[in-house]
Amino acid sequence: MFSNETKSLIHLNLIQGVGLKTLQRLLTLFGSAEEALRATPAELEKRENLSPAIRELLIRKPVKIPLEKELELIEEYGCHVVTQSDAAYPPLLKEIADAPLMLYVKGELKTEDALSISFVGSRSARDYGRQVSRQFSYQLAQRGVTVVSGLAQGVDANAHRGALDAGGRTLAVMGNGLSLIYPASNAQLAADIAQAGALISEFPMGMQPIGKNFPRRNRIISGLTLGTIVVEASNRSGALITANHALEQGREVFAVPGTIYSELSTGTHKLIREGAMLVHSVEELLEALPQQARNMVSIPATATSLIGGVPPARDAEQEPKRREARSVPTTEHVSPESAAPPPELTDDEKSVFEAIEAPATHIDVIVRTTQLPIGKVSSVLLMLELKGIVQQLPGKFFCCA
């Protein structure tokens, strides 16, 4: 299953006290992980560039779990290991200065993942942040862009889910070993990602999700991608660490503006002041990518571009009518009628769509008409918005797009 060199690299990675820099130094000094592990105490003593502490670690090889158990866990959880010498190793990640020497992977890495964007933001994202991350990722996935994030609640989870809803690819970079799912509430999401992309970690299989792991894994999130988009982040958010990694790696940094009254806008607005590109639409984001990447983007005929799923066409003559349509609607002198539902809708989507009457219908009316729980109705409405079928108006009113 594994070459001797890959097994040796896994073994070195298991040794407590051996980090990435030590691994890199050992490979430089010995030429391979296999030779580093094979070195006798006498041979290690001759290596002047090795500290006494590292010599002692290579002699004792202290590990929490033995190599054999680690290999069993890799097989048990359906994972595999990709090293920098493997063709499957992500080329963008290999470019960064502190690229991991090996990755644990559950799922599949593909060459098309080189066209990718990462999403970071608050775990406590508000409705706005969750909707933006889900809609942007949906639209990017429609265009063949792989969405990368960290499987956390809030922005991360919605970015992954948007890509999955569009039938696209998404990668989740974990701050723990792949025998664990953190947070546990995202277990089903993780399973879906493994089917439509991959779960990725540089940590041994049984590594717990301890705090210091997450800033470290952030460099991988940005390193895998052409650019990082920040959605709802405070000044203390870990998302800013990822943005800084992206800048150091020479990658693009994008920020979605938010309301000035929210603490979750302070970090994103700070990034914008410092030079991050303010983006209102997926089109703006894609235009900032290198020409070679733009050539790889596919534009679906049904794709929408702006937040809320509003088609991009705008002109001075139509704008007053559009503003009038967006005001709180009234049903006075209007006969209740609804449009025929588009094809390929689920039963719940069809039920919610048919409950929307012209000119617009409040969400409470939709709930009463469909007899579905409000949480379910909200979720279905968001899905219909992502598909460009329904448009949300102020005051929780909805109309057919």
Secondary structure, DSSP 8 states (H G I E B T S, - for coil): ---HHHHHHHHHHHBTT--HHHHHHHHHHHSSHHHHHH--HHHHHH-TTS-HHHHHHHHH--BSS-HHHHHHHHHHTT-EEEETTSTTS-HHHHTSTT--SEEEEEE---GGGGSEEEEEE-TT--HHHHHHHHHHHHHHHHTT-EEEE---TTHHHHHHHHHHHTT--EEEE-SS-TTS-SSGGGHHHHHHHHHHEEEEESS-TT----TTHHHHHHHHHHHTSSEEEEES--TT-THHHHHHHHHHTT-EEEEE---TT-GGGHHHHHHHHTT-EE-SBHHHHHHTS-HHHHTT----TT---BTTS--S---TTTHHHHHHHHS----TT---------SS--HHHHHHHHT--SS-EEHHHHHHHHT--HHHHHHHHHHHHHTTSEEEETTTEEEE-
